[in-house]
Amino acid sequence: MAEDKKVTTEATKTSTELVIFGKHDIADLPAPVQALMKKFKTREIPGVAVTWKPEKNGDTIAGVCVKFREGVGQFNSSLIVLEGEYGFRSVWLGADLRQKISAESIGRPMVIVYEGMMQIGNRPQPMRTYRVIEVLEPEEAQRG
């Protein structure tokens, strides 16, 4: 005998957003959640995402920045998570990207283009370089 799952949902009258954790097809969710998803604007919260690893000059990733994290892993690195047509992808922020992307990028569409390796001064290893294009809201674009 299948065990019924009880789902408790709660929303305030002032909220127009329902957050669903994990990737789900709406048909897989309980009826009360499906009803709320049809009534409210929803978004998915990313967890661990596949890492984007550019291999050649010109490799590109585009999407909306949905997460910015600092102090990740044994080297206290930074990363962002982009959501695009491919789903969620993590992008580790090396020296070049850390100068161009910050927590203020959350919610903004962006394009990242890998431009290759560049030798910087006396560094023992070359640095990966990128071009970052952030899409601004029309009023922000006018302010320049």
GUZA-313008 format. One record per residue (C-alpha): residue number from 1; residue in three letters; x, y, z. Coordinates in Angstrom, 1 decimal. Layout:
<sites>
<site><pos>NUM</pos><code>ALA</code><c1>X</c1><c2>Y</c2><c3>Z</c3></site>
...
</sites>
This chain:
<sites>
<site><pos>1</pos><code>MET</code><c1>0.0</c1><c2>0.0</c2><c3>0.0</c3></site>
<site><pos>2</pos><code>ALA</code><c1>1.4</c1><c2>3.4</c2><c3>-1.0</c3></site>
<site><pos>3</pos><code>GLU</code><c1>2.0</c1><c2>5.8</c2><c3>1.8</c3></site>
<site><pos>4</pos><code>ASP</code><c1>0.3</c1><c2>9.2</c2><c3>1.2</c3></site>
<site><pos>5</pos><code>LYS</code><c1>2.6</c1><c2>12.2</c2><c3>1.6</c3></site>
<site><pos>6</pos><code>LYS</code><c1>1.2</c1><c2>15.2</c2><c3>3.5</c3></site>
<site><pos>7</pos><code>VAL</code><c1>2.4</c1><c2>18.5</c2><c3>2.0</c3></site>
<site><pos>8</pos><code>THR</code><c1>2.1</c1><c2>21.7</c2><c3>3.9</c3></site>
<site><pos>9</pos><code>THR</code><c1>2.3</c1><c2>24.9</c2><c3>1.9</c3></site>
<site><pos>10</pos><code>GLU</code><c1>2.1</c1><c2>28.4</c2><c3>3.2</c3></site>
<site><pos>11</pos><code>ALA</code><c1>2.2</c1><c2>31.8</c2><c3>1.4</c3></site>
<site><pos>12</pos><code>THR</code><c1>1.5</c1><c2>35.3</c2><c3>2.5</c3></site>
<site><pos>13</pos><code>LYS</code><c1>-0.9</c1><c2>37.6</c2><c3>0.6</c3></site>
<site><pos>14</pos><code>THR</code><c1>2.0</c1><c2>40.0</c2><c3>-0.1</c3></site>
<site><pos>15</pos><code>SER</code><c1>4.2</c1><c2>37.3</c2><c3>-1.7</c3></site>
<site><pos>16</pos><code>THR</code><c1>4.0</c1><c2>36.6</c2><c3>-5.4</c3></site>
<site><pos>17</pos><code>GLU</code><c1>6.7</c1><c2>34.1</c2><c3>-5.5</c3></site>
<site><pos>18</pos><code>LEU</code><c1>6.8</c1><c2>30.4</c2><c3>-4.5</c3></site>
<site><pos>19</pos><code>VAL</code><c1>10.2</c1><c2>28.8</c2><c3>-4.2</c3></site>
<site><pos>20</pos><code>ILE</code><c1>10.6</c1><c2>25.1</c2><c3>-5.1</c3></site>
<site><pos>21</pos><code>PHE</code><c1>13.8</c1><c2>23.3</c2><c3>-4.1</c3></site>
<site><pos>22</pos><code>GLY</code><c1>15.1</c1><c2>20.8</c2><c3>-6.5</c3></site>
<site><pos>23</pos><code>LYS</code><c1>14.3</c1><c2>20.1</c2><c3>-10.2</c3></site>
<site><pos>24</pos><code>HIS</code><c1>10.8</c1><c2>18.8</c2><c3>-10.7</c3></site>
<site><pos>25</pos><code>ASP</code><c1>8.4</c1><c2>18.3</c2><c3>-13.5</c3></site>
<site><pos>26</pos><code>ILE</code><c1>5.1</c1><c2>19.9</c2><c3>-12.2</c3></site>
<site><pos>27</pos><code>ALA</code><c1>3.3</c1><c2>16.6</c2><c3>-12.9</c3></site>
<site><pos>28</pos><code>ASP</code><c1>5.6</c1><c2>14.9</c2><c3>-10.3</c3></site>
<site><pos>29</pos><code>LEU</code><c1>4.6</c1><c2>17.2</c2><c3>-7.5</c3></site>
<site><pos>30</pos><code>PRO</code><c1>1.6</c1><c2>16.8</c2><c3>-5.1</c3></site>
<site><pos>31</pos><code>ALA</code><c1>-1.7</c1><c2>18.5</c2><c3>-6.2</c3></site>
<site><pos>32</pos><code>PRO</code><c1>-1.5</c1><c2>21.3</c2><c3>-3.6</c3></site>
<site><pos>33</pos><code>VAL</code><c1>2.0</c1><c2>22.3</c2><c3>-4.8</c3></site>
<site><pos>34</pos><code>GLN</code><c1>0.9</c1><c2>22.1</c2><c3>-8.5</c3></site>
<site><pos>35</pos><code>ALA</code><c1>-2.0</c1><c2>24.5</c2><c3>-7.6</c3></site>
<site><pos>36</pos><code>LEU</code><c1>0.4</c1><c2>27.0</c2><c3>-6.0</c3></site>
<site><pos>37</pos><code>MET</code><c1>2.8</c1><c2>26.8</c2><c3>-8.9</c3></site>
<site><pos>38</pos><code>LYS</code><c1>0.0</c1><c2>27.7</c2><c3>-11.3</c3></site>
<site><pos>39</pos><code>LYS</code><c1>-1.0</c1><c2>30.6</c2><c3>-9.1</c3></site>
<site><pos>40</pos><code>PHE</code><c1>2.4</c1><c2>32.1</c2><c3>-8.2</c3></site>
<site><pos>41</pos><code>LYS</code><c1>5.6</c1><c2>32.9</c2><c3>-10.1</c3></site>
<site><pos>42</pos><code>THR</code><c1>8.1</c1><c2>30.2</c2><c3>-9.2</c3></site>
<site><pos>43</pos><code>ARG</code><c1>11.8</c1><c2>29.7</c2><c3>-9.4</c3></site>
<site><pos>44</pos><code>GLU</code><c1>14.2</c1><c2>26.8</c2><c3>-8.7</c3></site>
<site><pos>45</pos><code>ILE</code><c1>17.0</c1><c2>27.1</c2><c3>-6.1</c3></site>
<site><pos>46</pos><code>PRO</code><c1>20.2</c1><c2>25.6</c2><c3>-7.4</c3></site>
<site><pos>47</pos><code>GLY</code><c1>22.3</c1><c2>23.3</c2><c3>-5.3</c3></site>
<site><pos>48</pos><code>VAL</code><c1>25.5</c1><c2>21.7</c2><c3>-6.7</c3></site>
<site><pos>49</pos><code>ALA</code><c1>25.7</c1><c2>22.4</c2><c3>-10.4</c3></site>
<site><pos>50</pos><code>VAL</code><c1>27.9</c1><c2>21.0</c2><c3>-13.1</c3></site>
<site><pos>51</pos><code>THR</code><c1>31.0</c1><c2>23.1</c2><c3>-13.6</c3></site>
<site><pos>52</pos><code>TRP</code><c1>31.6</c1><c2>25.0</c2><c3>-16.9</c3></site>
<site><pos>53</pos><code>LYS</code><c1>35.1</c1><c2>24.2</c2><c3>-18.2</c3></site>
<site><pos>54</pos><code>PRO</code><c1>36.1</c1><c2>26.2</c2><c3>-21.2</c3></site>
<site><pos>55</pos><code>GLU</code><c1>38.7</c1><c2>24.4</c2><c3>-23.3</c3></site>
<site><pos>56</pos><code>LYS</code><c1>39.4</c1><c2>26.7</c2><c3>-26.3</c3></site>
<site><pos>57</pos><code>ASN</code><c1>39.4</c1><c2>30.4</c2><c3>-27.0</c3></site>
<site><pos>58</pos><code>GLY</code><c1>35.8</c1><c2>31.6</c2><c3>-27.7</c3></site>
<site><pos>59</pos><code>ASP</code><c1>34.0</c1><c2>29.0</c2><c3>-25.6</c3></site>
<site><pos>60</pos><code>THR</code><c1>31.0</c1><c2>30.8</c2><c3>-24.2</c3></site>
<site><pos>61</pos><code>ILE</code><c1>28.4</c1><c2>30.4</c2><c3>-21.5</c3></site>
<site><pos>62</pos><code>ALA</code><c1>25.3</c1><c2>32.6</c2><c3>-21.1</c3></site>
<site><pos>63</pos><code>GLY</code><c1>22.6</c1><c2>32.8</c2><c3>-18.4</c3></site>
<site><pos>64</pos><code>VAL</code><c1>21.2</c1><c2>34.6</c2><c3>-15.4</c3></site>
<site><pos>65</pos><code>CYS</code><c1>23.5</c1><c2>34.7</c2><c3>-12.3</c3></site>
<site><pos>66</pos><code>VAL</code><c1>21.4</c1><c2>33.0</c2><c3>-9.6</c3></site>
<site><pos>67</pos><code>LYS</code><c1>24.0</c1><c2>32.5</c2><c3>-7.0</c3></site>
<site><pos>68</pos><code>PHE</code><c1>27.3</c1><c2>33.9</c2><c3>-5.8</c3></site>
<site><pos>69</pos><code>ARG</code><c1>29.4</c1><c2>32.0</c2><c3>-3.2</c3></site>
<site><pos>70</pos><code>GLU</code><c1>32.7</c1><c2>32.8</c2><c3>-1.5</c3></site>
<site><pos>71</pos><code>GLY</code><c1>35.0</c1><c2>30.7</c2><c3>0.6</c3></site>
<site><pos>72</pos><code>VAL</code><c1>34.2</c1><c2>27.5</c2><c3>-1.2</c3></site>
<site><pos>73</pos><code>GLY</code><c1>36.5</c1><c2>24.5</c2><c3>-0.8</c3></site>
<site><pos>74</pos><code>GLN</code><c1>40.0</c1><c2>24.1</c2><c3>0.6</c3></site>
<site><pos>75</pos><code>PHE</code><c1>41.3</c1><c2>27.1</c2><c3>-1.3</c3></site>
<site><pos>76</pos><code>ASN</code><c1>38.4</c1><c2>29.5</c2><c3>-0.2</c3></site>
<site><pos>77</pos><code>SER</code><c1>37.5</c1><c2>30.1</c2><c3>-3.8</c3></site>
<site><pos>78</pos><code>SER</code><c1>34.5</c1><c2>32.0</c2><c3>-5.3</c3></site>
<site><pos>79</pos><code>LEU</code><c1>32.0</c1><c2>30.8</c2><c3>-7.8</c3></site>
<site><pos>80</pos><code>ILE</code><c1>28.7</c1><c2>31.8</c2><c3>-9.4</c3></site>
<site><pos>81</pos><code>VAL</code><c1>25.9</c1><c2>29.6</c2><c3>-10.7</c3></site>
<site><pos>82</pos><code>LEU</code><c1>24.3</c1><c2>30.6</c2><c3>-14.0</c3></site>
<site><pos>83</pos><code>GLU</code><c1>20.9</c1><c2>29.4</c2><c3>-15.2</c3></site>
<site><pos>84</pos><code>GLY</code><c1>20.5</c1><c2>29.1</c2><c3>-18.9</c3></site>
<site><pos>85</pos><code>GLU</code><c1>19.0</c1><c2>26.9</c2><c3>-21.6</c3></site>
<site><pos>86</pos><code>TYR</code><c1>21.3</c1><c2>24.1</c2><c3>-20.4</c3></site>
<site><pos>87</pos><code>GLY</code><c1>20.1</c1><c2>24.3</c2><c3>-16.7</c3></site>
<site><pos>88</pos><code>PHE</code><c1>22.4</c1><c2>25.3</c2><c3>-13.9</c3></site>
<site><pos>89</pos><code>ARG</code><c1>26.2</c1><c2>25.6</c2><c3>-14.4</c3></site>
<site><pos>90</pos><code>SER</code><c1>28.8</c1><c2>26.6</c2><c3>-11.8</c3></site>
<site><pos>91</pos><code>VAL</code><c1>31.6</c1><c2>29.0</c2><c3>-13.0</c3></site>
<site><pos>92</pos><code>TRP</code><c1>34.7</c1><c2>29.2</c2><c3>-10.7</c3></site>
<site><pos>93</pos><code>LEU</code><c1>35.9</c1><c2>32.7</c2><c3>-10.4</c3></site>
<site><pos>94</pos><code>GLY</code><c1>39.7</c1><c2>32.8</c2><c3>-10.9</c3></site>
<site><pos>95</pos><code>ALA</code><c1>41.7</c1><c2>36.0</c2><c3>-10.6</c3></site>
<site><pos>96</pos><code>ASP</code><c1>40.3</c1><c2>37.6</c2><c3>-13.8</c3></site>
<site><pos>97</pos><code>LEU</code><c1>36.7</c1><c2>36.7</c2><c3>-13.2</c3></site>
<site><pos>98</pos><code>ARG</code><c1>36.8</c1><c2>37.8</c2><c3>-9.5</c3></site>
<site><pos>99</pos><code>GLN</code><c1>37.7</c1><c2>41.3</c2><c3>-10.8</c3></site>
<site><pos>100</pos><code>LYS</code><c1>34.6</c1><c2>41.4</c2><c3>-13.1</c3></site>
<site><pos>101</pos><code>ILE</code><c1>31.8</c1><c2>39.5</c2><c3>-11.2</c3></site>
<site><pos>102</pos><code>SER</code><c1>30.5</c1><c2>40.1</c2><c3>-7.7</c3></site>
<site><pos>103</pos><code>ALA</code><c1>27.5</c1><c2>39.4</c2><c3>-5.5</c3></site>
<site><pos>104</pos><code>GLU</code><c1>25.8</c1><c2>42.4</c2><c3>-7.2</c3></site>
<site><pos>105</pos><code>SER</code><c1>25.6</c1><c2>40.3</c2><c3>-10.4</c3></site>
<site><pos>106</pos><code>ILE</code><c1>22.9</c1><c2>38.0</c2><c3>-8.9</c3></site>
<site><pos>107</pos><code>GLY</code><c1>19.7</c1><c2>38.3</c2><c3>-10.9</c3></site>
<site><pos>108</pos><code>ARG</code><c1>21.4</c1><c2>39.7</c2><c3>-14.0</c3></site>
<site><pos>109</pos><code>PRO</code><c1>21.8</c1><c2>38.0</c2><c3>-17.4</c3></site>
<site><pos>110</pos><code>MET</code><c1>25.4</c1><c2>37.7</c2><c3>-18.5</c3></site>
<site><pos>111</pos><code>VAL</code><c1>27.7</c1><c2>36.2</c2><c3>-21.1</c3></site>
<site><pos>112</pos><code>ILE</code><c1>31.2</c1><c2>34.9</c2><c3>-20.3</c3></site>
<site><pos>113</pos><code>VAL</code><c1>33.6</c1><c2>34.3</c2><c3>-23.1</c3></site>
<site><pos>114</pos><code>TYR</code><c1>36.9</c1><c2>32.4</c2><c3>-22.5</c3></site>
<site><pos>115</pos><code>GLU</code><c1>39.8</c1><c2>34.4</c2><c3>-24.2</c3></site>
<site><pos>116</pos><code>GLY</code><c1>42.6</c1><c2>32.0</c2><c3>-23.3</c3></site>
<site><pos>117</pos><code>MET</code><c1>45.8</c1><c2>32.1</c2><c3>-21.2</c3></site>
<site><pos>118</pos><code>MET</code><c1>47.8</c1><c2>35.2</c2><c3>-20.6</c3></site>
<site><pos>119</pos><code>GLN</code><c1>51.3</c1><c2>35.5</c2><c3>-19.0</c3></site>
<site><pos>120</pos><code>ILE</code><c1>51.2</c1><c2>38.1</c2><c3>-16.2</c3></site>
<site><pos>121</pos><code>GLY</code><c1>54.5</c1><c2>39.4</c2><c3>-15.0</c3></site>
<site><pos>122</pos><code>ASN</code><c1>56.6</c1><c2>36.9</c2><c3>-13.1</c3></site>
<site><pos>123</pos><code>ARG</code><c1>53.7</c1><c2>34.6</c2><c3>-12.2</c3></site>
<site><pos>124</pos><code>PRO</code><c1>54.7</c1><c2>30.9</c2><c3>-12.4</c3></site>
<site><pos>125</pos><code>GLN</code><c1>51.6</c1><c2>30.1</c2><c3>-14.4</c3></site>
<site><pos>126</pos><code>PRO</code><c1>49.6</c1><c2>32.0</c2><c3>-17.0</c3></site>
<site><pos>127</pos><code>MET</code><c1>46.2</c1><c2>33.4</c2><c3>-16.0</c3></site>
<site><pos>128</pos><code>ARG</code><c1>42.9</c1><c2>32.4</c2><c3>-17.7</c3></site>
<site><pos>129</pos><code>THR</code><c1>41.3</c1><c2>35.5</c2><c3>-19.1</c3></site>
<site><pos>130</pos><code>TYR</code><c1>37.6</c1><c2>36.1</c2><c3>-19.9</c3></site>
<site><pos>131</pos><code>ARG</code><c1>35.4</c1><c2>38.7</c2><c3>-21.5</c3></site>
<site><pos>132</pos><code>VAL</code><c1>32.2</c1><c2>39.3</c2><c3>-19.4</c3></site>
<site><pos>133</pos><code>ILE</code><c1>29.2</c1><c2>41.0</c2><c3>-20.8</c3></site>
<site><pos>134</pos><code>GLU</code><c1>26.4</c1><c2>41.8</c2><c3>-18.2</c3></site>
<site><pos>135</pos><code>VAL</code><c1>23.0</c1><c2>42.7</c2><c3>-19.6</c3></site>
<site><pos>136</pos><code>LEU</code><c1>21.7</c1><c2>45.8</c2><c3>-17.8</c3></site>
<site><pos>137</pos><code>GLU</code><c1>18.1</c1><c2>47.0</c2><c3>-17.3</c3></site>
<site><pos>138</pos><code>PRO</code><c1>17.2</c1><c2>49.7</c2><c3>-19.7</c3></site>
<site><pos>139</pos><code>GLU</code><c1>17.3</c1><c2>52.5</c2><c3>-17.1</c3></site>
<site><pos>140</pos><code>GLU</code><c1>20.8</c1><c2>51.3</c2><c3>-15.9</c3></site>
<site><pos>141</pos><code>ALA</code><c1>22.1</c1><c2>51.3</c2><c3>-19.5</c3></site>
<site><pos>142</pos><code>GLN</code><c1>21.0</c1><c2>54.9</c2><c3>-20.0</c3></site>
<site><pos>143</pos><code>ARG</code><c1>23.0</c1><c2>55.9</c2><c3>-16.8</c3></site>
<site><pos>144</pos><code>GLY</code><c1>26.0</c1><c2>54.2</c2><c3>-18.4</c3></site>
</sites>
